[in-house]
């Protein structure tokens, strides 16, 4: 499986953020988007992941054009294959750490939700904080919770928008 984009363009009013960009990411490859703040890194990730439809161009998963799928097909495709670590966490404040981390498994109707969620929380060192709410966690713990949530179902593609920005050096290495 390969994720690719051909001729992506994205503007916000008069501001042209992405112009005619093409990229191929073969299966098993990791790539980083580097650049100064405001240059369009998050916009590109959002275009590639389907969170923001580009003004022009196509995103493909192998030979399938993702933006040619119906809204329902695209939603199901994203839920089955993509996961995100958001720059601003997007945790639900009324849910515990455990409940936030299990959301992708719950929405997908997966089995073995409890053990898989515990495993993801253990991986990021938050098993002992699973009954805490986001406001009871430090910024770095909230970032690790967002990472655990993204990893619970072993996505085919993981989009990570500054995933270690809020972590101390020891946790960022993991």
ABEGO torsion letter per residue (X at the ends): XBBBBBGBBBBBEABBABBGBBBBBBBGBBBBBBEBBGAGAAAAAAAAAGABBBABEBBBBEABBAAABBAAAAAAAAAAABBBBBAAGGBBAABBAAAAAAAAAAAAGBBGAAAAAAAAAAAAGAAAAAABBAAABBAAAAAAAAAAAAAAAGBABBBBBGAAAABBAAAAAX
